[in-house]
Amino acid sequence: MRYTLATLRCALMAYGLFLGACNGGLLSVSDPTLIQDSDIANTAGANAQRFRVLTAFNESLTSGGSNDGVAPSEALFTDEWMFDQAFVSATNRVRIFDVRDTAAYQAQYPYDDPHLGPLTSILTAASIALPAVRAYADTTVRSDYIAQIYALRGFAIVQMAEDLCSGFPINDIRNGVSYYSPPYSTHAALAYAVATLDTALSYVRDSVRFQYFAQVLKGRALLDLGEYASAATVVQDVPPDFVYRTDNGAAGLYATSFPFAPRAVGNRKGGNGLPFAASHDDPRVPSVFMQMRYHRTTDTVSDSLRDQRVYLAYDAPITVASGIEARLIEAEAALQADDPTTWLTTLNDLRATAVTPALPPLVDPGDTTRVDTLFKERAFWLYLTAHRLGDMRRLIHQYARPDSTVFPWGTTAYGAPFGKATAFPFIQSVAMTYNPNITTGCQPDP
């Protein structure tokens, strides 16, 4: 039973402790502090619901202060970041991400899912917000706000498909009722994302920002599906200077990532990783020396721990989609179309105009290493933006690279063996608890 102020007055009067009128009676349950549906059935309430979707989107990338945000976790899981610590604990979650220890990952999180959960929260918030925005948002912006919410839903599904092993759920709320999905394969999830982003584009009226956001996300999903020409067509009118970032400074975990956590910029991690730390003078992947690796005795670039300098403050926004990504999609489509001239011109235009200071032009490396050059350029341009894992998985599934040549392999500097996982596992016990349609864990891709 909720006790209102009036109820408490009456109770106190009965004991002679309060001298005042009693109007509500002891059975009154009217609570002026309780938010009713009618209180938010208005324009302000609809906008508050939309902001909740944005908050879920922002928080999904960094989880606001833990080590479990989608983007930082992906950086460790791939070759963007590496773990190093003087006293290594097998249960350290940063180490678990670093070595792709899926058994330890499942054991570490028996009651929640640090990768799937934050992305699902976007879907949930969006499903709750859409009816309110449709009914109550200002008519001058209503359609564009609906487009934005669908685009954010599309982002969540694309990120799930790129990061998680096949068989994960895409739970939702429909008409106020929980919807428990069947298990999704990577391919099925990407098709779902494309349809969601088409819906977003169908609602766009005046906001080119939301339009370009949905277009880049759709191009990204089509690229993941191997539909290269279609991907390039979707993004062809996205301007080079377009950027869609998180809205409220969700990049706190990136700022001063070391020494507050035992993470440092990756440098040829596990033999196959790219030389992010060694390329610290490249303005796309800047880093600064912090100290020598704990397990080394010399002081060289390859043996040092370096801190990223892409995100310099706790309120620095993360770039999620951009005109640069649109051009990279077009470059890959040109390469797939056997047009290396356009491919190289597109990459060199970015190097000349999209960064300061400009980078020297690339020289065509020849047919055998063009794909390597393309994916290195993508890795450097999209560094720490939660794109790298999807690209590494594409190298395996679309370009027939053995996983032992793509992911960090062998043994770490602190003696732990790298695992063989090429995607984050969803937490099977959690998924099965909340979804009766999920009966097994990870399935073979796609």
The 8 nearest C-alpha neighbors of each residue, nearest first, counted from 0:
[[1, 2, 28, 26, 3, 27, 29, 30],
 [0, 2, 28, 3, 30, 29, 27, 6],
 [3, 1, 6, 0, 28, 7, 4, 30],
 [4, 2, 6, 5, 30, 7, 28, 1],
 [3, 5, 7, 6, 8, 2, 30, 9],
 [6, 4, 8, 3, 7, 23, 9, 21],
 [7, 5, 3, 25, 9, 8, 4, 2],
 [6, 8, 10, 4, 9, 5, 11, 3],
 [9, 7, 5, 11, 6, 10, 12, 4],
 [10, 8, 12, 6, 7, 11, 21, 13],
 [9, 11, 7, 13, 12, 8, 6, 14],
 [10, 12, 16, 8, 14, 17, 13, 9],
 [13, 11, 15, 17, 9, 14, 10, 16],
 [12, 14, 10, 11, 15, 9, 16, 17],
 [13, 15, 12, 11, 16, 10, 17, 9],
 [16, 14, 12, 13, 17, 11, 18, 10],
 [15, 17, 11, 14, 12, 18, 13, 10],
 [18, 16, 12, 11, 15, 19, 8, 14],
 [19, 17, 12, 16, 20, 15, 8, 11],
 [18, 20, 17, 21, 8, 12, 9, 22],
 [19, 21, 22, 18, 9, 8, 12, 5],
 [20, 22, 9, 23, 24, 19, 8, 5],
 [23, 21, 24, 20, 5, 9, 6, 8],
 [22, 24, 27, 5, 21, 6, 25, 26],
 [23, 25, 26, 27, 22, 6, 21, 9],
 [24, 26, 6, 27, 9, 23, 10, 7],
 [25, 27, 24, 28, 6, 23, 2, 29],
 [26, 28, 23, 25, 24, 29, 6, 3],
 [29, 27, 1, 30, 26, 3, 2, 0],
 [28, 30, 27, 31, 3, 1, 2, 33],
 [29, 31, 32, 3, 33, 28, 1, 2],
 [30, 32, 33, 29, 3, 34, 4, 35],
 [33, 31, 30, 34, 3, 29, 35, 4],
 [34, 32, 30, 31, 35, 29, 38, 1],
 [35, 33, 38, 32, 36, 31, 39, 37],
 [34, 36, 38, 37, 33, 39, 40, 32],
 [37, 35, 38, 39, 40, 34, 44, 41],
 [36, 38, 40, 35, 39, 41, 34, 44],
 [37, 39, 35, 36, 40, 34, 41, 44],
 [40, 38, 44, 41, 37, 36, 45, 43],
 [41, 39, 37, 38, 44, 36, 135, 45],
 [42, 40, 135, 44, 39, 43, 45, 136],
 [41, 43, 136, 135, 45, 44, 46, 137],
 [44, 42, 46, 45, 41, 47, 39, 136],
 [43, 45, 39, 47, 41, 42, 46, 40],
 [46, 44, 132, 131, 42, 48, 47, 43],
 [45, 47, 49, 43, 48, 44, 50, 42],
 [48, 46, 44, 50, 45, 49, 43, 51],
 [47, 49, 128, 51, 45, 46, 50, 44],
 [50, 48, 46, 52, 51, 47, 128, 45],
 [51, 49, 53, 47, 52, 48, 54, 46],
 [50, 52, 54, 48, 49, 53, 55, 47],
 [53, 51, 124, 55, 49, 50, 54, 125],
 [54, 52, 50, 56, 51, 55, 57, 49],
 [53, 55, 51, 57, 56, 52, 58, 50],
 [56, 54, 52, 58, 121, 53, 57, 59],
 [57, 55, 53, 59, 54, 58, 121, 52],
 [56, 58, 54, 249, 55, 59, 245, 60],
 [57, 59, 62, 55, 60, 61, 56, 63],
 [60, 58, 117, 56, 62, 57, 61, 118],
 [59, 61, 69, 68, 70, 58, 57, 62],
 [68, 60, 62, 63, 58, 59, 69, 249],
 [63, 61, 68, 58, 59, 64, 65, 60],
 [62, 64, 61, 58, 65, 249, 251, 252],
 [63, 65, 62, 252, 66, 61, 251, 68],
 [66, 64, 67, 62, 63, 68, 61, 252],
 [65, 67, 68, 64, 71, 72, 93, 252],
 [66, 68, 65, 113, 72, 62, 69, 61],
 [61, 69, 67, 62, 60, 70, 71, 72],
 [68, 70, 60, 72, 114, 71, 73, 61],
 [69, 71, 385, 73, 60, 72, 68, 74],
 [72, 70, 74, 73, 68, 69, 75, 61],
 [73, 71, 75, 69, 74, 70, 67, 68],
 [72, 74, 76, 70, 75, 71, 77, 69],
 [73, 75, 79, 71, 80, 72, 77, 76],
 [76, 74, 80, 97, 72, 73, 77, 96],
 [75, 77, 73, 96, 97, 74, 99, 72],
 [78, 76, 75, 74, 79, 73, 388, 406],
 [77, 79, 272, 80, 265, 268, 74, 75],
 [80, 78, 74, 265, 77, 264, 75, 275],
 [81, 79, 265, 264, 75, 74, 263, 78],
 [80, 82, 265, 263, 262, 75, 264, 97],
 [81, 83, 262, 261, 94, 97, 263, 84],
 [84, 82, 261, 262, 81, 293, 292, 85],
 [83, 85, 86, 261, 87, 293, 82, 413],
 [84, 86, 293, 87, 83, 294, 413, 292],
 [87, 85, 84, 88, 83, 293, 413, 89],
 [86, 88, 84, 85, 89, 91, 413, 83],
 [89, 87, 91, 90, 86, 94, 92, 84],
 [88, 90, 91, 87, 94, 95, 92, 103],
 [91, 89, 88, 92, 95, 103, 107, 94],
 [92, 90, 88, 94, 93, 89, 95, 87],
 [91, 93, 95, 94, 90, 96, 107, 104],
 [92, 94, 96, 95, 91, 97, 82, 66],
 [93, 95, 97, 92, 91, 96, 82, 98],
 [96, 94, 92, 100, 93, 97, 98, 99],
 [97, 95, 76, 99, 93, 94, 98, 75],
 [96, 98, 75, 94, 76, 95, 99, 82],
 [97, 99, 417, 100, 95, 96, 418, 94],
 [100, 98, 418, 96, 97, 101, 95, 420],
 [99, 101, 95, 418, 103, 98, 102, 104],
 [100, 102, 104, 103, 99, 105, 424, 420],
 [103, 101, 105, 104, 100, 106, 107, 99],
 [102, 104, 106, 101, 105, 100, 107, 95],
 [103, 105, 101, 107, 102, 106, 100, 95],
 [104, 106, 102, 103, 107, 108, 426, 101],
 [107, 105, 103, 104, 108, 109, 102, 101],
 [108, 106, 104, 105, 103, 109, 90, 92],
 [107, 109, 106, 105, 110, 111, 112, 104],
 [110, 108, 106, 111, 107, 105, 428, 429],
 [111, 109, 108, 429, 112, 428, 426, 107],
 [112, 110, 108, 109, 429, 113, 116, 426],
 [111, 113, 116, 115, 426, 114, 108, 425],
 [114, 112, 67, 116, 115, 111, 117, 68],
 [115, 113, 112, 116, 69, 117, 118, 68],
 [114, 116, 118, 112, 117, 113, 119, 425],
 [115, 117, 112, 119, 118, 114, 113, 120],
 [118, 116, 59, 120, 119, 115, 114, 113],
 [119, 117, 155, 120, 121, 115, 116, 59],
 [118, 120, 116, 122, 121, 117, 115, 123],
 [119, 121, 123, 117, 118, 122, 124, 55],
 [122, 120, 55, 124, 119, 118, 123, 56],
 [121, 123, 125, 119, 120, 124, 152, 171],
 [122, 124, 120, 126, 125, 121, 171, 172],
 [123, 125, 52, 121, 127, 126, 122, 120],
 [124, 126, 128, 122, 123, 127, 52, 129],
 [127, 125, 123, 128, 124, 129, 172, 122],
 [126, 128, 124, 125, 129, 123, 130, 48],
 [129, 127, 48, 125, 131, 126, 49, 130],
 [128, 130, 132, 131, 126, 127, 125, 133],
 [131, 129, 133, 132, 128, 134, 127, 126],
 [130, 132, 45, 134, 128, 129, 133, 135],
 [133, 131, 136, 45, 129, 135, 134, 130],
 [134, 132, 130, 131, 135, 129, 136, 141],
 [135, 133, 131, 132, 130, 136, 45, 40],
 [134, 136, 42, 41, 132, 131, 45, 133],
 [137, 135, 132, 42, 141, 45, 138, 133],
 [136, 138, 139, 141, 140, 42, 135, 132],
 [137, 139, 141, 140, 136, 142, 135, 133],
 [140, 138, 137, 141, 142, 136, 143, 205],
 [141, 139, 143, 138, 137, 142, 144, 136],
 [142, 140, 138, 144, 136, 143, 137, 139],
 [141, 143, 145, 202, 144, 140, 203, 146],
 [142, 144, 146, 203, 145, 140, 141, 204],
 [145, 143, 147, 141, 146, 142, 140, 148],
 [144, 146, 142, 148, 143, 147, 141, 149],
 [147, 145, 199, 143, 202, 149, 144, 203],
 [148, 146, 150, 144, 145, 149, 209, 143],
 [147, 149, 151, 145, 150, 146, 125, 152],
 [148, 150, 199, 152, 146, 151, 147, 153],
 [151, 149, 153, 147, 213, 152, 148, 199],
 [150, 152, 154, 148, 153, 149, 147, 155],
 [153, 151, 149, 155, 150, 154, 122, 148],
 [154, 152, 150, 192, 156, 151, 155, 196],
 [153, 155, 151, 157, 152, 156, 158, 150],
 [156, 154, 152, 158, 118, 153, 157, 159],
 [155, 157, 159, 153, 158, 154, 192, 160],
 [158, 156, 160, 154, 159, 155, 192, 189],
 [157, 159, 161, 155, 156, 160, 162, 154],
 [160, 158, 156, 162, 157, 161, 163, 155],
 [159, 161, 185, 157, 158, 162, 188, 163],
 [162, 160, 389, 158, 159, 163, 157, 388],
 [161, 163, 159, 422, 160, 423, 158, 388],
 [164, 162, 423, 422, 159, 424, 160, 161],
 [163, 165, 422, 441, 424, 423, 166, 442],
 [166, 164, 184, 442, 185, 444, 441, 167],
 [165, 167, 182, 183, 184, 442, 441, 164],
 [166, 168, 182, 183, 165, 425, 169, 164],
 [169, 167, 182, 180, 170, 183, 181, 166],
 [168, 170, 180, 171, 167, 119, 183, 179],
 [171, 169, 179, 180, 168, 178, 119, 172],
 [170, 172, 178, 123, 122, 177, 173, 169],
 [173, 171, 177, 178, 176, 126, 175, 123],
 [172, 174, 176, 175, 178, 177, 171, 126],
 [175, 173, 176, 172, 126, 177, 127, 130],
 [174, 176, 173, 172, 177, 127, 126, 178],
 [175, 177, 173, 172, 174, 178, 171, 179],
 [178, 176, 172, 171, 173, 179, 175, 170],
 [179, 177, 171, 172, 170, 180, 173, 176],
 [180, 178, 170, 434, 177, 171, 181, 436],
 [179, 181, 170, 168, 169, 178, 182, 436],
 [180, 182, 436, 168, 183, 437, 179, 169],
 [183, 181, 166, 168, 167, 437, 180, 184],
 [184, 182, 166, 167, 188, 187, 168, 165],
 [183, 185, 165, 187, 186, 166, 445, 188],
 [184, 186, 445, 160, 188, 165, 187, 189],
 [185, 187, 189, 184, 188, 445, 190, 224],
 [188, 186, 190, 184, 189, 185, 183, 191],
 [189, 187, 191, 185, 190, 186, 160, 183],
 [188, 190, 192, 186, 191, 187, 220, 157],
 [189, 191, 187, 193, 192, 188, 186, 194],
 [192, 190, 188, 194, 189, 193, 195, 187],
 [191, 193, 189, 153, 195, 190, 194, 156],
 [192, 194, 196, 190, 195, 191, 217, 197],
 [195, 193, 197, 191, 192, 196, 190, 198],
 [196, 194, 192, 198, 197, 193, 153, 191],
 [197, 195, 199, 193, 198, 194, 153, 150],
 [198, 196, 194, 200, 199, 195, 193, 201],
 [199, 197, 201, 195, 196, 200, 194, 202],
 [198, 200, 146, 196, 149, 197, 201, 150],
 [199, 201, 197, 203, 202, 198, 210, 196],
 [200, 202, 198, 199, 203, 197, 146, 204],
 [203, 201, 146, 142, 200, 199, 143, 204],
 [204, 202, 143, 200, 146, 201, 210, 142],
 [203, 205, 143, 206, 202, 142, 207, 140],
 [206, 204, 207, 203, 143, 140, 210, 142],
 [207, 205, 208, 209, 204, 143, 210, 203],
 [206, 208, 210, 209, 211, 205, 203, 204],
 [207, 209, 206, 211, 210, 212, 243, 241],
 [208, 210, 212, 207, 206, 211, 147, 213],
 [211, 209, 207, 213, 208, 212, 200, 203],
 [212, 210, 214, 208, 213, 209, 237, 207],
 [211, 213, 209, 210, 215, 214, 208, 216],
 [212, 214, 216, 150, 210, 211, 215, 196],
 [215, 213, 211, 217, 216, 212, 234, 233],
 [216, 214, 218, 217, 212, 213, 234, 325],
 [217, 215, 219, 213, 218, 214, 220, 212],
 [216, 218, 220, 214, 219, 215, 193, 213],
 [217, 219, 230, 215, 221, 216, 220, 233],
 [218, 220, 216, 222, 217, 221, 215, 223],
 [221, 219, 223, 217, 222, 218, 189, 157],
 [222, 220, 224, 218, 226, 230, 223, 219],
 [221, 223, 225, 219, 224, 220, 227, 226],
 [222, 224, 220, 221, 225, 219, 393, 189],
 [225, 223, 221, 222, 226, 220, 186, 189],
 [224, 226, 222, 223, 227, 221, 397, 230],
 [227, 225, 221, 224, 222, 229, 228, 230],
 [226, 228, 332, 230, 222, 229, 225, 231],
 [227, 229, 231, 230, 332, 226, 232, 336],
 [230, 228, 232, 231, 227, 226, 233, 221],
 [229, 231, 218, 227, 221, 233, 228, 232],
 [232, 230, 329, 228, 229, 234, 233, 328],
 [231, 233, 229, 235, 230, 234, 228, 329],
 [232, 234, 230, 231, 218, 235, 214, 229],
 [235, 233, 237, 231, 325, 232, 236, 214],
 [234, 236, 232, 237, 233, 231, 325, 329],
 [237, 235, 234, 238, 233, 232, 211, 325],
 [236, 238, 234, 235, 211, 322, 239, 325],
 [239, 237, 322, 240, 241, 236, 235, 325],
 [240, 238, 322, 241, 323, 237, 326, 321],
 [239, 241, 238, 322, 242, 321, 323, 353],
 [240, 242, 322, 321, 238, 239, 243, 237],
 [243, 241, 321, 320, 244, 240, 322, 318],
 [244, 242, 320, 319, 318, 321, 212, 241],
 [245, 243, 318, 317, 319, 316, 246, 242],
 [244, 246, 316, 317, 57, 247, 249, 248],
 [245, 247, 244, 248, 316, 57, 53, 249],
 [246, 248, 249, 245, 57, 316, 314, 54],
 [249, 247, 314, 316, 315, 250, 246, 245],
 [248, 250, 57, 251, 247, 316, 61, 58],
 [251, 249, 315, 252, 253, 248, 316, 313],
 [252, 250, 313, 253, 254, 249, 314, 312],
 [253, 251, 254, 250, 61, 64, 256, 313],
 [252, 254, 256, 251, 250, 310, 255, 71],
 [253, 255, 312, 311, 310, 313, 256, 251],
 [256, 254, 257, 253, 306, 259, 258, 311],
 [255, 257, 253, 254, 260, 259, 262, 258],
 [258, 256, 259, 260, 255, 262, 306, 261],
 [257, 259, 260, 261, 256, 255, 262, 289],
 [260, 258, 257, 256, 261, 255, 262, 252],
 [259, 261, 258, 257, 262, 256, 93, 66],
 [262, 260, 83, 82, 84, 257, 258, 259],
 [263, 261, 82, 260, 81, 257, 256, 80],
 [262, 264, 81, 305, 80, 306, 304, 257],
 [263, 265, 80, 305, 276, 306, 307, 81],
 [266, 264, 80, 79, 81, 78, 268, 275],
 [265, 267, 274, 276, 268, 275, 273, 277],
 [268, 266, 272, 273, 274, 270, 271, 269],
 [269, 267, 272, 266, 270, 407, 78, 265],
 [268, 270, 407, 408, 271, 272, 409, 267],
 [269, 271, 267, 268, 272, 407, 408, 409],
 [272, 270, 407, 269, 267, 405, 404, 406],
 [273, 271, 267, 268, 78, 270, 407, 269],
 [272, 274, 267, 275, 266, 271, 78, 268],
 [275, 273, 266, 267, 277, 276, 278, 272],
 [276, 274, 278, 266, 277, 273, 265, 284],
 [277, 275, 266, 278, 279, 264, 274, 265],
 [276, 278, 274, 279, 275, 300, 266, 301],
 [279, 277, 275, 276, 280, 281, 274, 284],
 [278, 280, 285, 286, 276, 281, 277, 284],
 [281, 279, 278, 282, 285, 284, 286, 277],
 [280, 282, 279, 283, 278, 284, 285, 358],
 [283, 281, 285, 284, 280, 355, 354, 356],
 [282, 284, 281, 379, 380, 285, 382, 354],
 [285, 283, 282, 281, 279, 379, 275, 286],
 [286, 284, 279, 308, 282, 280, 281, 307],
 [287, 285, 307, 308, 279, 306, 305, 284],
 [288, 286, 305, 306, 289, 307, 308, 285],
 [289, 287, 305, 290, 304, 306, 286, 303],
 [288, 290, 305, 304, 287, 306, 291, 303],
 [291, 289, 304, 303, 288, 292, 305, 298],
 [292, 290, 303, 304, 298, 302, 293, 295],
 [291, 293, 303, 295, 294, 304, 302, 290],
 [292, 294, 85, 295, 291, 84, 83, 296],
 [293, 295, 292, 413, 412, 296, 85, 83],
 [296, 294, 292, 293, 297, 302, 291, 298],
 [295, 297, 298, 294, 291, 292, 293, 302],
 [298, 296, 295, 299, 302, 291, 303, 292],
 [297, 299, 291, 302, 303, 296, 300, 295],
 [300, 298, 302, 301, 303, 297, 291, 296],
 [299, 301, 303, 302, 277, 298, 276, 304],
 [300, 302, 299, 303, 266, 277, 276, 298],
 [303, 301, 299, 300, 292, 291, 298, 295],
 [304, 302, 291, 292, 300, 290, 301, 299],
 [303, 305, 290, 292, 291, 263, 289, 288],
 [304, 306, 288, 289, 287, 263, 264, 286],
 [305, 307, 286, 287, 263, 257, 264, 289],
 [308, 306, 286, 309, 264, 285, 305, 287],
 [309, 307, 286, 285, 310, 311, 306, 287],
 [308, 310, 307, 311, 285, 284, 283, 286],
 [311, 309, 254, 308, 253, 315, 312, 250],
 [310, 312, 254, 308, 309, 315, 313, 255],
 [313, 311, 254, 315, 314, 310, 251, 255],
 [312, 314, 251, 254, 315, 250, 248, 252],
 [313, 315, 248, 312, 251, 250, 316, 249],
 [314, 316, 248, 312, 250, 313, 310, 317],
 [317, 315, 248, 245, 250, 244, 249, 314],
 [318, 316, 244, 245, 250, 319, 384, 315],
 [317, 319, 244, 320, 243, 384, 316, 245],
 [318, 320, 244, 243, 317, 384, 321, 245],
 [321, 319, 243, 318, 242, 215, 212, 324],
 [322, 320, 242, 323, 241, 324, 243, 325],
 [321, 323, 239, 241, 325, 324, 238, 240],
 [324, 322, 326, 321, 325, 239, 327, 349],
 [323, 325, 327, 321, 322, 326, 328, 320],
 [324, 326, 322, 328, 323, 327, 234, 215],
 [327, 325, 329, 323, 328, 324, 330, 322],
 [326, 328, 330, 324, 329, 325, 331, 323],
 [329, 327, 325, 331, 326, 330, 231, 324],
 [328, 330, 231, 326, 332, 327, 331, 333],
 [331, 329, 342, 327, 333, 332, 328, 345],
 [332, 330, 334, 328, 333, 329, 335, 327],
 [331, 333, 227, 335, 329, 330, 334, 228],
 [334, 332, 336, 330, 338, 342, 331, 335],
 [335, 333, 331, 337, 336, 338, 332, 339],
 [334, 336, 332, 333, 337, 331, 227, 338],
 [335, 337, 333, 334, 338, 332, 228, 339],
 [338, 336, 334, 335, 339, 333, 332, 340],
 [337, 339, 333, 334, 340, 336, 341, 342],
 [340, 338, 342, 334, 341, 343, 337, 333],
 [339, 341, 343, 342, 338, 344, 333, 345],
 [342, 340, 344, 343, 339, 338, 345, 333],
 [341, 343, 330, 339, 333, 345, 340, 344],
 [342, 344, 346, 340, 345, 341, 339, 347],
 [345, 343, 341, 347, 346, 342, 348, 340],
 [344, 346, 348, 342, 343, 347, 330, 341],
 [345, 347, 343, 349, 348, 344, 342, 350],
 [346, 348, 350, 344, 349, 360, 345, 351],
 [347, 349, 351, 345, 350, 346, 344, 352],
 [350, 348, 353, 347, 352, 346, 351, 345],
 [349, 351, 347, 358, 348, 352, 357, 353],
 [352, 350, 357, 348, 349, 358, 347, 353],
 [351, 353, 349, 350, 354, 348, 357, 355],
 [354, 352, 349, 350, 351, 355, 323, 357],
 [355, 353, 357, 352, 356, 350, 351, 282],
 [356, 354, 357, 282, 353, 352, 358, 351],
 [355, 357, 354, 358, 282, 351, 352, 281],
 [356, 358, 351, 355, 354, 350, 352, 359],
 [357, 359, 350, 351, 360, 356, 354, 355],
 [358, 360, 361, 357, 350, 351, 347, 362],
 [361, 359, 347, 358, 362, 350, 351, 346],
 [360, 362, 347, 363, 359, 343, 346, 364],
 [361, 363, 364, 360, 343, 365, 347, 359],
 [362, 364, 365, 361, 343, 369, 339, 366],
 [365, 363, 362, 368, 369, 366, 367, 372],
 [364, 366, 363, 367, 368, 369, 362, 339],
 [365, 367, 369, 368, 364, 370, 363, 339],
 [366, 368, 365, 369, 370, 364, 371, 372],
 [369, 367, 371, 370, 366, 364, 365, 372],
 [370, 368, 372, 371, 366, 367, 364, 373],
 [369, 371, 373, 372, 368, 374, 367, 366],
 [372, 370, 368, 374, 369, 373, 375, 367],
 [373, 371, 369, 375, 370, 374, 376, 368],
 [372, 374, 370, 376, 371, 375, 369, 377],
 [375, 373, 377, 376, 371, 372, 378, 370],
 [374, 376, 378, 372, 377, 373, 371, 379],
 [375, 377, 373, 379, 374, 378, 380, 372],
 [376, 378, 374, 380, 375, 379, 381, 373],
 [377, 379, 375, 381, 376, 382, 380, 374],
 [378, 380, 382, 376, 377, 381, 283, 375],
 [379, 381, 377, 378, 382, 283, 376, 323],
 [382, 380, 378, 379, 384, 377, 383, 386],
 [381, 383, 379, 378, 384, 380, 284, 79],
 [384, 382, 385, 74, 381, 70, 79, 71],
 [383, 385, 382, 386, 381, 319, 70, 318],
 [386, 384, 70, 383, 387, 73, 69, 388],
 [387, 385, 384, 389, 388, 381, 390, 383],
 [386, 388, 390, 389, 385, 391, 378, 77],
 [389, 387, 391, 390, 386, 77, 392, 162],
 [388, 390, 161, 392, 387, 391, 386, 393],
 [391, 389, 393, 387, 388, 392, 394, 386],
 [392, 390, 388, 394, 393, 389, 387, 405],
 [391, 393, 395, 389, 394, 390, 388, 396],
 [394, 392, 390, 396, 397, 395, 391, 389],
 [393, 395, 398, 391, 392, 397, 400, 396],
 [394, 396, 400, 399, 392, 393, 398, 397],
 [397, 395, 393, 399, 394, 398, 392, 400],
 [398, 396, 393, 394, 399, 395, 225, 400],
 [397, 399, 394, 400, 395, 396, 393, 370],
 [400, 398, 395, 396, 397, 401, 394, 393],
 [399, 401, 395, 398, 394, 402, 404, 405],
 [402, 400, 403, 404, 395, 399, 405, 394],
 [401, 403, 405, 404, 406, 395, 400, 421],
 [402, 404, 401, 405, 406, 408, 407, 419],
 [405, 403, 402, 401, 271, 406, 400, 408],
 [406, 404, 402, 403, 271, 391, 401, 407],
 [405, 407, 402, 408, 403, 271, 404, 77],
 [408, 406, 269, 271, 268, 272, 270, 78],
 [409, 407, 269, 417, 406, 403, 270, 410],
 [408, 410, 417, 416, 269, 411, 407, 270],
 [411, 409, 416, 415, 417, 414, 408, 412],
 [410, 412, 414, 413, 415, 416, 269, 417],
 [411, 413, 414, 294, 410, 415, 83, 295],
 [414, 412, 411, 415, 294, 83, 87, 410],
 [413, 415, 411, 412, 410, 416, 417, 409],
 [414, 416, 411, 410, 413, 417, 98, 412],
 [417, 415, 410, 409, 411, 418, 414, 98],
 [416, 418, 98, 408, 410, 409, 99, 415],
 [419, 417, 99, 100, 98, 420, 416, 101],
 [418, 420, 421, 417, 99, 408, 402, 100],
 [421, 419, 422, 418, 99, 101, 423, 100],
 [420, 422, 419, 392, 423, 402, 406, 164],
 [423, 421, 164, 163, 162, 420, 424, 388],
 [422, 424, 163, 162, 164, 425, 421, 420],
 [425, 423, 164, 163, 426, 422, 441, 101],
 [424, 426, 427, 167, 115, 423, 163, 112],
 [427, 425, 429, 112, 428, 105, 430, 424],
 [426, 428, 430, 440, 429, 425, 431, 439],
 [429, 427, 431, 430, 426, 432, 109, 110],
 [430, 428, 432, 427, 426, 431, 110, 111],
 [429, 431, 427, 432, 433, 428, 434, 426],
 [432, 430, 434, 437, 428, 429, 433, 435],
 [433, 431, 429, 430, 434, 428, 435, 427],
 [432, 434, 430, 431, 429, 435, 179, 437],
 [433, 435, 431, 436, 179, 430, 437, 432],
 [434, 436, 437, 431, 433, 438, 432, 179],
 [437, 435, 434, 181, 438, 180, 179, 182],
 [438, 436, 431, 435, 434, 439, 182, 430],
 [437, 439, 431, 436, 435, 440, 427, 430],
 [440, 438, 437, 427, 441, 166, 431, 442],
 [439, 441, 427, 442, 166, 438, 425, 426],
 [442, 440, 166, 164, 165, 424, 443, 439],
 [441, 443, 165, 166, 444, 440, 164, 184],
 [444, 442, 165, 445, 441, 164, 166, 184],
 [445, 443, 165, 442, 185, 184, 164, 186],
 [444, 185, 186, 184, 165, 443, 396, 187]]
